[in-house]
Structure formats: structure tokens, C-alpha cells
Amino acid sequence: MPEYPFFFFLLHQYYSTLEKKGVRNVLFTDCLRQRDENIKRLVPMVVEIIESTPRFNRDENTNYCLMVIGVPNVGKSSLINALRRTYLKKGRASRVGGEPGITKAVLTKIQVCERPIMHLLDTPGVLPPKIESVETGMKLALCGTILDHLVGEDVIADYLLYSLNRLGNFSYVEKYSLQEPCDDIKDVLKRIAVKLGKTQRVKAITGVGNITITVPNYTAAAYDFIRAFRKGELGQVMLD
């Protein structure tokens, strides 16, 4: 925690906001790590929540079956695999990936714990039928909950650049060897393409004949820029 005091301050503020809205039992996890102490707290928390509410005709049944739901690409399958790794010492049972839409159907019950016996159902990601604003949609796209090509890599990259500049996070300047911060996404992507060798040769028709010229691959450069953000290479960023 001491390494990122401001980031954890923002998490605390976010947690406080959820509490004011009546949301309880919030637990932050990092399911990609081999060991995460909060994963160990999850099953006891779930059992306590279940036992504190009426179960009607299932009071004597100590087996639990729960459904994991959330927006696309938020880590539902990774959570199931982390629980299996922690409680059963077994490998992953649910396919994961760095893009939305990996899980396409509700899978069979996956056991994640022996004592108590607990099964989880992995589900496809869901979004509300109507996104409240364009900015909310852009945040979702930037976080990878919407397939990039449906929005456009260049559009997402433009919003990322805007967000970083607004927050005063100029880590992209050093990463891509820019001379200074810039608010023109085309200039930034051109620099990224040149630095990473993401260029392509195309034929151009001129008045003296056809010539071959080298142009930046803006889509490839935008994808690299977006991926750097999602992998945390541009620092800890809170979009809200």
C-alpha cells in the first residue's frame, strides 16, 4: 500500500461511495496473482451472507451453487480459476482471455471449494441495454468491456490520450519517446508507429506514375497504446 498511497486513497473513496449507495460486502481482489489474501476471505464472506438470510427449504443443505455475473472482460472466469487454485489446488477450469466475449454460454457447475462444497456458474458478460452517456461508453470501451473494433481503436486511443492529459499523467511521453505532452492523437500514433516499426508500404498514384511510400499503421499503433494502458504500463489510472 505505501507504494501507491494516492491510488489506494481513490479506492477508499470509491468504496465509501458504494457504501452510501447501500452496497455492502465489497472485496477487492487480484485474481491473476498466484496468491491473493482477499481470495481466501471470499468464501467465508459468501457463506456468512448466505447463512444470514433465509434459504427457505434449503436450510439443511450445506452445498452452495452460485452464479458469477458482471460486465464483459471484468475477470469472472479468472475469479473462478483463482478460487479453484486457492481452495482445491487445481488448475483453471474456465477459459480466460484479454478481450470480452470469451465466455459465450453459461457453463456447467464448476467446483471451487470442498469445505463447504461450493460450485460456481460462469456466465457471459452483460451490459445494460442502454449506456447512460457517451463518456460512460468510452470508459467501458477503454477498459475492454466492448470489442475494440466496434468502437474503433483510433477513437478509444483518442479518449485514452484525453484522459491521461486531463489527469496530468504524461507517462506516455517517456514510454514512446515523445518530446513533450501532446493532445493530437494522430501525432502521438504516428510517433508510436515509427518507434515500434509499425509501418506499411502502400502504392500512391501521382501525376508521374505510381510510387511506393511508407505510412504509419495507425490502427496497430492505437492498439499498442490501448494495450499499454490495460497492462498498467502507463501507471495507475482511475477513470472515474
Contacts in CASP RR format, 6 or more apart in sequence:
PFRMAT RR
TARGET T0000
AUTHOR 0000-0000-0000
METHOD contacts of the structure
MODEL  1
MPEYPFFFFLLHQYYSTLEKKGVRNVLFTDCLRQRDENIKRLVPMVVEII
ESTPRFNRDENTNYCLMVIGVPNVGKSSLINALRRTYLKKGRASRVGGEP
GITKAVLTKIQVCERPIMHLLDTPGVLPPKIESVETGMKLALCGTILDHL
VGEDVIADYLLYSLNRLGNFSYVEKYSLQEPCDDIKDVLKRIAVKLGKTQ
RVKAITGVGNITITVPNYTAAAYDFIRAFRKGELGQVMLD
1 8 0 8 1.000
4 236 0 8 1.000
6 236 0 8 1.000
7 236 0 8 1.000
7 238 0 8 1.000
10 238 0 8 1.000
11 28 0 8 1.000
14 238 0 8 1.000
14 240 0 8 1.000
15 26 0 8 1.000
18 26 0 8 1.000
19 26 0 8 1.000
25 45 0 8 1.000
25 49 0 8 1.000
27 38 0 8 1.000
27 41 0 8 1.000
27 42 0 8 1.000
27 45 0 8 1.000
28 38 0 8 1.000
29 36 0 8 1.000
29 38 0 8 1.000
29 39 0 8 1.000
29 42 0 8 1.000
29 79 0 8 1.000
29 82 0 8 1.000
30 36 0 8 1.000
30 38 0 8 1.000
31 39 0 8 1.000
31 75 0 8 1.000
31 78 0 8 1.000
31 79 0 8 1.000
31 81 0 8 1.000
31 82 0 8 1.000
32 78 0 8 1.000
32 82 0 8 1.000
34 85 0 8 1.000
35 86 0 8 1.000
36 82 0 8 1.000
36 86 0 8 1.000
39 82 0 8 1.000
39 83 0 8 1.000
39 86 0 8 1.000
40 86 0 8 1.000
42 83 0 8 1.000
43 83 0 8 1.000
43 87 0 8 1.000
43 112 0 8 1.000
43 113 0 8 1.000
43 116 0 8 1.000
43 118 0 8 1.000
46 64 0 8 1.000
46 66 0 8 1.000
46 118 0 8 1.000
47 64 0 8 1.000
47 116 0 8 1.000
50 64 0 8 1.000
55 61 0 8 1.000
62 116 0 8 1.000
62 117 0 8 1.000
63 116 0 8 1.000
63 117 0 8 1.000
63 118 0 8 1.000
63 119 0 8 1.000
64 116 0 8 1.000
64 117 0 8 1.000
64 118 0 8 1.000
64 119 0 8 1.000
65 109 0 8 1.000
65 118 0 8 1.000
65 119 0 8 1.000
65 120 0 8 1.000
65 121 0 8 1.000
66 118 0 8 1.000
66 119 0 8 1.000
66 120 0 8 1.000
66 121 0 8 1.000
67 120 0 8 1.000
67 121 0 8 1.000
67 123 0 8 1.000
68 76 0 8 1.000
68 79 0 8 1.000
68 80 0 8 1.000
68 120 0 8 1.000
68 121 0 8 1.000
68 122 0 8 1.000
68 123 0 8 1.000
69 76 0 8 1.000
69 123 0 8 1.000
69 125 0 8 1.000
69 126 0 8 1.000
70 76 0 8 1.000
70 123 0 8 1.000
70 125 0 8 1.000
70 126 0 8 1.000
71 125 0 8 1.000
71 126 0 8 1.000
71 127 0 8 1.000
71 140 0 8 1.000
71 145 0 8 1.000
72 100 0 8 1.000
72 101 0 8 1.000
72 124 0 8 1.000
72 125 0 8 1.000
72 126 0 8 1.000
72 127 0 8 1.000
72 144 0 8 1.000
72 145 0 8 1.000
72 146 0 8 1.000
73 97 0 8 1.000
73 98 0 8 1.000
73 99 0 8 1.000
73 100 0 8 1.000
73 101 0 8 1.000
73 102 0 8 1.000
73 125 0 8 1.000
73 143 0 8 1.000
73 144 0 8 1.000
73 145 0 8 1.000
74 125 0 8 1.000
74 145 0 8 1.000
75 96 0 8 1.000
76 103 0 8 1.000
76 122 0 8 1.000
76 123 0 8 1.000
76 125 0 8 1.000
77 92 0 8 1.000
77 94 0 8 1.000
77 95 0 8 1.000
77 96 0 8 1.000
77 97 0 8 1.000
77 102 0 8 1.000
77 103 0 8 1.000
77 122 0 8 1.000
78 96 0 8 1.000
80 93 0 8 1.000
80 94 0 8 1.000
80 110 0 8 1.000
80 112 0 8 1.000
80 120 0 8 1.000
80 122 0 8 1.000
81 91 0 8 1.000
81 92 0 8 1.000
81 93 0 8 1.000
81 94 0 8 1.000
81 96 0 8 1.000
83 112 0 8 1.000
83 113 0 8 1.000
83 120 0 8 1.000
84 90 0 8 1.000
84 91 0 8 1.000
84 92 0 8 1.000
84 93 0 8 1.000
84 110 0 8 1.000
84 111 0 8 1.000
84 112 0 8 1.000
85 91 0 8 1.000
85 92 0 8 1.000
87 112 0 8 1.000
87 113 0 8 1.000
87 114 0 8 1.000
88 111 0 8 1.000
88 112 0 8 1.000
88 113 0 8 1.000
88 114 0 8 1.000
93 110 0 8 1.000
94 103 0 8 1.000
94 107 0 8 1.000
94 110 0 8 1.000
94 122 0 8 1.000
95 102 0 8 1.000
95 103 0 8 1.000
96 102 0 8 1.000
98 144 0 8 1.000
98 230 0 8 1.000
99 144 0 8 1.000
99 147 0 8 1.000
99 148 0 8 1.000
100 125 0 8 1.000
100 144 0 8 1.000
100 145 0 8 1.000
100 146 0 8 1.000
100 147 0 8 1.000
101 124 0 8 1.000
101 125 0 8 1.000
101 147 0 8 1.000
103 122 0 8 1.000
103 123 0 8 1.000
103 124 0 8 1.000
103 125 0 8 1.000
104 124 0 8 1.000
105 124 0 8 1.000
106 121 0 8 1.000
106 122 0 8 1.000
106 123 0 8 1.000
106 124 0 8 1.000
107 121 0 8 1.000
107 122 0 8 1.000
109 119 0 8 1.000
109 120 0 8 1.000
109 121 0 8 1.000
110 119 0 8 1.000
110 120 0 8 1.000
110 121 0 8 1.000
110 122 0 8 1.000
111 117 0 8 1.000
111 118 0 8 1.000
111 119 0 8 1.000
112 118 0 8 1.000
112 119 0 8 1.000
112 120 0 8 1.000
127 140 0 8 1.000
127 145 0 8 1.000
127 146 0 8 1.000
131 137 0 8 1.000
131 140 0 8 1.000
137 146 0 8 1.000
138 151 0 8 1.000
138 155 0 8 1.000
138 156 0 8 1.000
138 159 0 8 1.000
139 239 0 8 1.000
139 240 0 8 1.000
140 146 0 8 1.000
141 148 0 8 1.000
141 150 0 8 1.000
141 151 0 8 1.000
141 155 0 8 1.000
141 156 0 8 1.000
141 159 0 8 1.000
142 156 0 8 1.000
142 159 0 8 1.000
142 160 0 8 1.000
142 163 0 8 1.000
142 226 0 8 1.000
142 229 0 8 1.000
142 239 0 8 1.000
143 230 0 8 1.000
143 239 0 8 1.000
144 230 0 8 1.000
148 156 0 8 1.000
148 223 0 8 1.000
148 226 0 8 1.000
153 219 0 8 1.000
153 222 0 8 1.000
153 223 0 8 1.000
153 226 0 8 1.000
154 185 0 8 1.000
154 189 0 8 1.000
154 218 0 8 1.000
154 219 0 8 1.000
154 222 0 8 1.000
156 222 0 8 1.000
156 226 0 8 1.000
157 185 0 8 1.000
157 188 0 8 1.000
157 189 0 8 1.000
157 221 0 8 1.000
157 222 0 8 1.000
157 225 0 8 1.000
157 226 0 8 1.000
158 185 0 8 1.000
160 225 0 8 1.000
160 226 0 8 1.000
160 229 0 8 1.000
161 172 0 8 1.000
161 182 0 8 1.000
161 183 0 8 1.000
161 185 0 8 1.000
161 188 0 8 1.000
161 225 0 8 1.000
162 183 0 8 1.000
163 237 0 8 1.000
163 239 0 8 1.000
164 170 0 8 1.000
164 171 0 8 1.000
164 172 0 8 1.000
164 234 0 8 1.000
164 237 0 8 1.000
165 181 0 8 1.000
165 183 0 8 1.000
167 237 0 8 1.000
167 238 0 8 1.000
169 234 0 8 1.000
169 235 0 8 1.000
169 237 0 8 1.000
170 181 0 8 1.000
171 233 0 8 1.000
171 234 0 8 1.000
171 235 0 8 1.000
172 178 0 8 1.000
172 188 0 8 1.000
172 225 0 8 1.000
172 228 0 8 1.000
172 234 0 8 1.000
173 179 0 8 1.000
173 180 0 8 1.000
173 181 0 8 1.000
175 228 0 8 1.000
175 233 0 8 1.000
175 234 0 8 1.000
176 188 0 8 1.000
176 191 0 8 1.000
176 192 0 8 1.000
176 195 0 8 1.000
176 225 0 8 1.000
177 191 0 8 1.000
177 195 0 8 1.000
178 188 0 8 1.000
178 191 0 8 1.000
182 188 0 8 1.000
186 218 0 8 1.000
188 225 0 8 1.000
189 216 0 8 1.000
189 218 0 8 1.000
189 221 0 8 1.000
189 222 0 8 1.000
189 225 0 8 1.000
190 216 0 8 1.000
190 218 0 8 1.000
190 221 0 8 1.000
192 198 0 8 1.000
192 221 0 8 1.000
192 224 0 8 1.000
192 225 0 8 1.000
193 199 0 8 1.000
193 216 0 8 1.000
193 217 0 8 1.000
193 218 0 8 1.000
193 220 0 8 1.000
193 221 0 8 1.000
194 216 0 8 1.000
196 220 0 8 1.000
196 221 0 8 1.000
196 224 0 8 1.000
198 216 0 8 1.000
198 217 0 8 1.000
198 220 0 8 1.000
198 221 0 8 1.000
198 224 0 8 1.000
199 214 0 8 1.000
199 215 0 8 1.000
199 216 0 8 1.000
199 217 0 8 1.000
200 214 0 8 1.000
200 215 0 8 1.000
200 217 0 8 1.000
201 212 0 8 1.000
201 213 0 8 1.000
201 214 0 8 1.000
201 215 0 8 1.000
202 212 0 8 1.000
202 213 0 8 1.000
202 215 0 8 1.000
203 210 0 8 1.000
203 211 0 8 1.000
203 212 0 8 1.000
203 213 0 8 1.000
204 210 0 8 1.000
204 211 0 8 1.000
204 212 0 8 1.000
204 213 0 8 1.000
228 234 0 8 1.000
229 237 0 8 1.000
END
